[in-house]
Every structure is written in structure tokens, then in C-alpha cells.
Amino acid sequence: MVAATADKARSHGAGTHGSAELPSVTITSYNLEIRDEDGFVGDKASRGAFVEHLDALRMHLKKNGDDPLKGETADISKKALDALLKDGDAHEAALVLSAIERFAQSLAFVIRRFVRLKSWAPVERIVVGGGFRESRVGELAIGRASIILRTDGHEIDLVPISHHPDEAGLIGAAHLAPKWIFEAYDSLVAVDIGGSNIRAGIVELRQDKAADLSKARASTSELWRHADDEPSRDEAIKRLGKMLNDQIKQAQKAGLRVAPFIGVGCPGLIEPDGSIDRGAQNLPGNWESSRFNLVESIRELVPEIGEHETQVVMHNDAVIQGLSEMPAMQDVGHWAVLTIGTGLGNASYQNRAKPKAKG
């Protein structure tokens, strides 16, 4: 049964962090936590869920000695699975396709549950991002889930995110920036914090090519897989500070006019003061502590950019990844994003009505 509070998403007013009201779009929900008898519904469509489907198939095949794959299922990379689809023998490719089918059914099930919620009911298109999308396996799963939903009568477009998922989590931060940045600077700093990785980079706005930011790109970035190092929270923040300062110095050396602004994407429910209410359990250490504020920590590590005081704005990581697609979503009124990774991130949006042309 769906929890009674599932559709009570954070809908802060025009606050600094986690705001529902952005210049071009209203965020109608994010970080929704739908439960059923098995736990969180979103867990059925995470990267781990695909591994479980593939592993279950292999277990059946192993009983007769027919498993064509070697090693632990969780250790098989996306690249290796893609190679099996393309170059593996029929038995290997069919096994991967069977896992894709099972996962696609799970993804379609999750989407059916989401669209029963008030905030998702009007959604016309869902963008699917996250690390899982960055593979042929992920693309096929998305495409198959789309067909399942269509044949069930759900008129929803399901499309892979157009940017590389790593870049999307940075590019979307440009849509959090105040208007004055676009008048005086050609780039800004962005951070994408995930359950396994932290990425910091420079987003080139490229407004000379497209005023709607559709040509914005991540010109440079650094990735740190914190899940491998298992740092404390303080060690992770210190490492992030170094990454940010290195990126800023590199961009300034390259001649970019870097804005005194850092857009941050982080898992969980983001409070207006920059604290994290809940949902950051996969990050190293306790990021939800009342004695910890990520925004303040970043300001202390990067107090100035180009001799101007640094402004930091933070939102949920799925929200920001979805915002990277905003220029391509102007032909629909309501849209949403799902990010398939360590967990399943989610957010829904309503575009602001464009002013009617004067006759």
C-alpha cells in the first residue's frame, strides 16, 4: 500500500535551497518514497534490481550447468554486458536479453505506481537518466518498458536522457543559477553527489549558441568514486573542496569567466537552509546530522571565486539531472525524471505557461 505521505513532496516556496519554484519550471515533487509489502517500490528499478534479475536467471541455469557467464553477477560491468549483446553467442545474448525483459517489467511496474500519485498523474514524458542509462542494456530496458506501458494504455513517452548521465548531473545546475550570472559570466561550477561517486566540474553556458542553455556542456570535470575509499564524512568534504578549487583554477587558466556560484546536487530532501532532511543514507558518514550543513561546508572551502563571495545553491540530485533536459521538454506541460543508479531518483515538473503573443 502506498504510504499516506508519499505524495507530500517538498514544495518549498522561493527559498534558496530545495525550492519548488525555479525561473522556468515548477518542481511538483521529488524524492518520493512509495512503499509496498516488499519495501520501497523504487528499489525494484535500481541498478541492483537488474543485477538480481540476472543473478536469478543464472541460478536457474547453473542447476543444469548451462550458465554461460563467469564470476559474480555484481562484478560483471555494463561494458561487458553490452559486449555480450553485440558479440556474445546466442545463449549469452539471450540471457542478457531475458534480464532486460524482467527489469523492463519492473521499471514499468514502478512507473505505474508513480503515475497514480497526484503529482505524477499529468506527466506526459519521463526522462530516464542515471548510470544504468549509460549502456546499451539500459537503453533497451528503457525502450522495452516504454512499449509495455504503451500496450497497457499509458500514453507516456519514456526517453533516455540526452546528455551523458555524468554531464547531466552538472549541466542541470545551470538552471538553478540567478539571472545575473548569465549576464556577466560564461561558466559556473557544479557538483553532483551520488551514492557511489562525487563529481565536480565546470559548466560552459554557451549562450552565444543557445540562450535556453540547450548547448551548455560540462567542459571539464573530476570524478571520485568514494564508495571504493570508504572515507569519513569530513574526509569526503575535504576531498570535494580540493576538487572544486582545482576545477576553478583550471577553468580560469583556460580563460573562462567563472561565476561566483556553485550548484550542488545531493540525494535526499533538501531543506531551505541547505540541510538534508532524509535520503542521504548512501553517502559516507552522517550527512543528515543537525550539526552538519553541506552548503556551509562548501562555502568555507571555496569562500570566493574570482574575488567575489561564493553563492551556493543546492537541490536534489535527480531534480538537477532532470533540469538538464528542460530545453527539450518545452513541448509538454508536465514531465518527470527517473535516475537509475544505486537507488531510483525521481522528480516531476510543470513548465511555466509561456506568455501569449500580443496580437
N, C-alpha and C positions, 0 to 999 in steps of 0.2 A: 504494500500500500504506500502511495506517495505521502511523504511526511507533510503535515499541515503547513509547515513553514517553508516548504521547498520553493514556492513562487514568490517569497518575500525577499527578493534580491535587494542588494544595496542600491538605493536610488537617491543618493545624496544630491543636494542641490548644487549650485555652482561653487562647490568647495575646491580647495586646492588639490587634494588627492582623492582618488576613487570617485570622481564626480560623474554623475549621470548625464550632466548637460555639457556637451562639448560644442565647439563652434559650428560643426556641420552635421552633428548626429546626436541623438539621444540614446543612451545605453539603457535598455529596458530591463535587463537582468544580466547577471554574471555569477560564476562560481555556484550555480545551483546544485544542491545536494539532494538528489532524488534517491529514496531508499525503497527496497522491496525485501522479501524474506531472505534474500541472499546477501544483502548489504547495499552498498552504493551501486546504483544502476550503471553509472558511468564506468565502473570498473570492468564491465562486460565489453567495453570497446577501447581498452587501453592497449598499449604495446604488449603488456604482459598477458592480456587475454588472447592475443594472436598466438603467442608462444604456447599457451596452454592448449589451444585448439590443435596446433601442430604436434605437440607432445602427446596428446591423447590419441591422435591418429597413428603416431609412431608406436605407441604402446600396443595397439591392436595388431599392427604389422609384425612387431617383434615376437609375438606369440607363435607365429609360423615362420620366423626367420626371414621375413620379407621386407624389413625396414631398409631402405636404400641409403639412408643418411648415417653419418658417423658422429660420435660425440654427444655432448649435452645439447638439447634443443635451444636453451637460452644462450648458448655460446655461438650459435650459427648467425652470422651477420646478415643484414639486409642485402648487402652486396652479393653474398654467397647464395642467398635465396633467389635473387634476381638472375644470377648466372644459371641456376638450375632450371628456371623457367625458360631461359633462352637456349641454353646449350646442353642441359641435362637430358638423360634418356627419358622415354615416355613415362616410365614408372616414377622417376624422381619429379618430373614436372607435374604429373598428375597428383602426387602427394601434396605439393605446394599449392596447387590449384584447389584441392579439397580443403586445405586450411583457409585459403582465401574465401571460399564459399561459406564456410562456417563463421568466419569472422564477419563477413558482409551481412549475414543473417543477424548476428549480434548487434552490429552497428545500426542496422535498420530497426531492430527492436528498441534500442536506446533512443533513436530519433523519434519513434512513435510515442515513447513516453514523454519526451520533451515537448512535442507539439500539443500534448494535452494540457500543458500549462498555459495560463493566461498570457504570459509574456512571449511565448513561442507560437501561440496559435495563429497569428497573422504572418508568420515567416514564409517568405516566398523562395528564398535561396539560402543554402547553407554552404559556407566555405569550409573546407577541411584542411587544417594545417597540422603542425607538429612534426616531430622527427619521422614518424611512421609514413607520412605522405611522401617523404623523400626517397622513394623506391618504386620500382615497377609493381612490386607486390602491393604496396599501399595504394597506388593509383588504380589497380584492378579491383581492390576491395572497395574503394570509393565508388567506382563505376558500377560494380555489381550491386552494391547497396542502393544506389540510385535507381537501378532497374527494378529491384524488389519493391521499393517504395512506390514507384510509378505504377506497377502492376497491382499494387494494393489500393490504388486510388488516391495516393498522396501527391498532389501537384506541387512538389517541391524540387527545385533544382539543387543538385548536390555536386559541387565542383571542387577540385583540388585547388589549394591556394596557389596563386600565380608566381609569387616570389619564392625563392629558395626559403624553406622554413627558418633557417638560421638568420637570413636577412630580414624576413618579415617581422620578426620579433624586435628588430631595431628600427626598421623603416616606419612602423606604425607609431612610434614615439613622436614623430614629427607632427602628428595630428593632435598631440597634447599641448603643443607649444603655443604661447601667446602670439598675437598678431605682430607685435613689434619685432619679433625675431626675423620674420620674413622680409621685413623692410630694410634690415641692416646687415644681415649675415647670410652666408651661403651654405652653412653646415651646422650641425649640432651633435651633441654627444648622447648616446643611448646605451642602455643596459638591459639585457634580457636574462633574468634569473630563473633557472629551472630546477627540477628535482635532481638532475644529474649534472648539468652544466651551468656555467655562468659565462655570458658573452658580453663584451664591451666593445663599442665601435663608434665610428663617425658616419653620420648620415649626411650625404650631399643632397641638398634640397633640389637643385637643378630646375629652379623655377623659370629659367630662361627657355627651357624645353617644354615645361608644362606647369601652369600656375596651380593646378589641382593636386600637385605632388605625385602624379602618376608616374613620373620619371625619376622620382627620388631613388637613391640607391645607397647601400652600405659600401662606402669606398674602402674602408679598412676595418678590421675587427680582430679581436683576440679571444680565443675560446679556452676556457679552463674546465676540465672535467673534474669537478670537486668530488664526485662520487668515488673516484679512484684514490684520492688522497685522504678522505675522511677527516677534514680539518675541523677545528672548533669554530664556533660562530665568529669569534673575534679574529681568528686567523683568516677565515673566508673574507671578512670585510676588509682586512688589511690588504689581502691579495687583490681584491676588487679595486681598492684605491690606487694601487700601483698600476693596474691595467688601465684605469681611466686616465691617469696622468700621462702614461706612456702614449696612449692614443691621441690625447690632446696635443702633446709635443710634436708627435709625428705629423699631425694634420697641419699645425701651424707652420712647421718646417716646409710642408708641401705648398704653402701659400694660401691655405683655406682660411676664411674668416669665420672662425668657430664661435658660435653664440655662447654666452654665459648661461647655458641651460643644459640640464641632464634629464632626459626622460627615462623612467625606470619601470620595467615590467617585472612583477613579482607574483608568485602564486598566492592565492588566498583572498579574503575580503579585506579591502583596503579602507582604513578609517580616514576621515578628513585631515587628521593631524599627521598622517604618514605611518601610523602604527598598523599592525596586521592583526585583525580580529581572530581569524582562524583560517586553516587551509594551507599553512606553510610547514606541515609536518615532515615533508620530504627534504627540507633544507637542513644544512649542517648546524646542529645546536638548536636552541630555542629562540626563534625569531618572533614569537608571539608574546614574549615577556613584556610586562608593563614597564620594565626598566630598559627596554631596548626600542629605539626608533631608527629604522633604516635610513629614512630621509635625512635626519640629523647627522647620522654617522657618515653619510656620503658628503654632506656639506662640510663636515670637519676635515675630511680627507682631500676634498677639492673645493676650498673656500672661494677661489677666484678662477676665472677663465678670461684671459686677455685683459687683466687688470680691472675686471668688473665682478661684482659679487655673484656667485653661482646661484641660480634658481633651479630647484629640483622639483619635478612633478612625477608622482608615482601612480600607477594603476595596475590592475590585474594583468598578468602576462597574456592570457588568452584574449582579453579585451584589446590589448595593443597589437597582438598578431592579427586580429581581425581588422583593426583600423587600417592596416597596410593595404587592404583591398577596397577601402572606401571609394576611391575614384571609379572603380569598376562596378560599384553597387548602386549607381545613381539612377538606374532604370527600374528599380524596385523600391517599394516603400518600407518594407520590413525584411531584414536579413539577419543571419546569425553566423557564428563560427564555432567549430569544434576543433580542438587541438589534441591529436592522438600522440601521447608520449608516455612518460612514467605514469601519468593519470590521464583523465579526459577533461581538458579545459573547455569551458563553454561561455558564450556571451551572446546576447541578442541586441539588435539595434533598430531604431526607427529613424529614417532620414528626415531631416527638416524639410518642410514644404518649400519649394523654390518660389520666390516672388513671381506673381503673374506679370507677364509683359504688358506694358501700357499700350492701349490701342491708339 
